[in-house]
C-alpha cells in the first residue's frame, strides 16, 4: 500500500547550522509532495511543496529536494533558528484520491543554543 | 484571523457519551477535510467535502462517526458512543479546491480525551 516514512524520528541541530530532514516514500506513482511543520499544540503548517516533474524547489530558508529514482525527499532548512523547533512531516498527495494527503510519522527537530 | 478555526480546542468526555466538533474553513474554500492524529503519528485522513457533498470517507470512519457540511461552509464531526480509542487530535483543513496541488491549510485541532 501507500506509505510515507522518515529515516530518523529525532534530529538535534546547533542554532545557525543547516538542518536536513529526510523522507522515503514507497508509491512510485505519487506526483506531489508536501512538507508540513507542526509546533506543539498546533495544527500542521504548510512549508513547501514539490511536483514530481521537479527535483528541487526553494522557499524562504527552505529547500525541498526530490529524488524519484530512489523515492527520497528531503527538507533543508538554512541557518536553523529556535523557532524552527517542531515536528516536520513529509506528506504525499495520494494518487488514488483527488484530495487525501498521506502523512509520514514525523521528525522532531530540536535546536541546541 | 482568517485561518481555519475549530471549536472546542479541548474536550474531555466519558466513554459512551456523544461529542460534536465544529470546523470553520477559510472563507471561500470549497473543500473541507477531517483528519485524526494520535500522539507521535502523522494525521490520518477521515473524510472530505466538496462544498456540501461528502465525496470520500476513510475506512477509519466507523459508523459511530458522522460528518456534515450542510451549507457548504462550516462542518461538524460527531462521534457517538465514544470509546477510549477515539482519544486523539481531530484536525480540520480546507483548500480552494482547484488544481492538482490545492494546498490544504489546517486548523489548530480539537483534542479529545475519552475517560
Interface residues (C-beta under 8 A of the other chain):
Chain A: X4 X31 X32 X34 X36 X41 X42 X43 X44 X45 X46 X49 X51 X89 X91 X93 X97 X98 X99 X100 X101 X102 X103 X104 X105 X106
Chain B: X4 X31 X33 X35 X40 X41 X42 X43 X44 X45 X48 X55 X56 X58 X91 X93 X95 X100 X101 X102 X103 X104 X105 X106 X107 X108 X109
